[in-house]
Amino acid sequence: MSKALEFYEVAAKKGSLEAHKELSKFHKRSGNVAEVIKHSKVVASAGDKEAMDSLMSAYGYKLLSKEDLAQTLRAHQASNDLMKSKDRDHARVVSNHQRQLNE
């Protein structure tokens, strides 16, 4: 397990969101709240709703400052805004319509 943790840490340092998610899960099991928050902030800033919900919960328990939550929430929203476009919306509508026709 320590070798896996080592690899996840290297991957996280290189920018892997999946590695940050796994490190957050690992630290949650071991009770290291500071590390859970650190990794969750990175993932939430990239637009992950589950990580953002986790940070909101941490804020409710006063484990995260209002400033940290606000900063992460702004990054989360900015990331989600970047993923929005008319082309994506149109593709989603076409895909849903095609799926309904196939049912």
Secondary structure as GFF3:
##gff-version 3
##sequence-region A 1 103
A	DSSP	alpha_helix	2	13	.	.	.	ID=ss1
A	DSSP	alpha_helix	17	30	.	.	.	ID=ss2
A	DSSP	alpha_helix	33	45	.	.	.	ID=ss3
A	DSSP	alpha_helix	49	60	.	.	.	ID=ss4
A	DSSP	alpha_helix	66	82	.	.	.	ID=ss5
A	DSSP	alpha_helix	86	102	.	.	.	ID=ss6
###
